[in-house]
């Protein structure tokens, strides 16, 4: 069985479990999914404000260089393209260091880093 077939079988089982409803196995499975992937699954308007720990987990998982400042309220990240970003995780605001306009939403920030 290849991975795609396995995923299809798991989705079928999840649908069966949800019809019962039994979410215990699904909950257990999702605990192993990285936080940024769980957040990425949510619609943008339902994306929670991400706390520092989730941002740091994402940066460590994806091997980005970063430095925390001001009691974890400000994080500076060096992207793979060597672009420098300022991030305020508690508000979800971020920008390229040389830019004047701030962007909103760490989900968008993750997309920015992954597209570079």
Number of C-alpha atoms within 10 A of each C-alpha: 5 6 8 9 10 11 11 11 12 13 12 12 14 16 13 12 15 13 10 8 10 13 13 10 11 14 10 10 10 12 10 8 10 13 16 18 12 12 18 15 10 12 8 12 7 9 15 13 15 19 16 19 12 15 20 18 14 17 19 12 11 11 11 14 14 17 12 14 11 7 7 15 14 18 20 19 21 18 19 14 9 10 13 17 19 20 27 21 22 15 14 20 18 22 18 19 16 10 9 8 10 14 14 15 21 26 20 16 19 15 11 11 18 11 9 10
